Amino acid sequence: MAQPTEQTLVDVLNRLKNQGYTLDFNLETDALHCPQESLRLQPEDFEIVETVRLEGMSDPDDNLIVYAIESHGGQKGTLISPYGVYAEDITSAELAAKLAVNRT
């Protein structure tokens, strides 16, 4: 899949929201959590439909990956995660492997 050409996080999130990715997922140790719907997704419960990598112009702390997530139950949302040297690795091996598939 071709990488979208948006330049800002706001552009990416607006486009995805218009495509139905309205939920906000947070990264937990072994799952994704959506507080809006009291929903927890284990790695086997969702697919990563798209990733967008955003790089800060001058600050490595601005490096992000936006994941478009769809659960097997049809819920759609986004996860924003840092990458690179400053990204914390606090996830389980299973969740890390699921997210790493699209990091390259």
CORBELLIN-V903716 format. One record per residue. N is the residue number from 1. OMEGA is omega in degrees with one decimal (* if undefined). Layout:
BEGIN
n omega
N OMEGA
N OMEGA
END
This chain:
BEGIN
n omega
1 -179.3
2 178.6
3 176.5
4 -174.0
5 178.6
6 -177.9
7 -176.6
8 176.5
9 179.7
10 177.8
11 -178.3
12 -177.6
13 177.6
14 179.1
15 -179.2
16 177.4
17 177.7
18 177.7
19 175.9
20 179.2
21 -170.0
22 -179.4
23 177.2
24 178.8
25 174.5
26 -180.0
27 172.5
28 -177.1
29 -174.5
30 -176.2
31 168.8
32 -178.0
33 175.1
34 -178.5
35 179.9
36 -175.4
37 -176.4
38 -174.0
39 173.3
40 -179.7
41 172.7
42 -178.5
43 -179.6
44 -175.8
45 -176.1
46 174.6
47 173.0
48 -175.5
49 -177.0
50 170.8
51 175.2
52 -179.0
53 179.1
54 -179.0
55 177.1
56 -177.8
57 -175.1
58 -174.2
59 179.2
60 177.7
61 -178.8
62 -179.7
63 -176.1
64 167.2
65 174.0
66 178.3
67 168.8
68 -171.8
69 171.5
70 178.9
71 176.8
72 175.7
73 176.3
74 176.8
75 -177.1
76 179.3
77 -178.3
78 173.1
79 176.6
80 -176.2
81 174.9
82 173.2
83 179.3
84 -174.2
85 -173.9
86 179.9
87 177.9
88 177.7
89 -176.1
90 -174.2
91 175.2
92 -180.0
93 -179.0
94 179.9
95 178.0
96 179.5
97 179.8
98 -178.8
99 -177.5
100 -178.4
101 -174.4
102 -178.2
103 -177.0
104 *
END
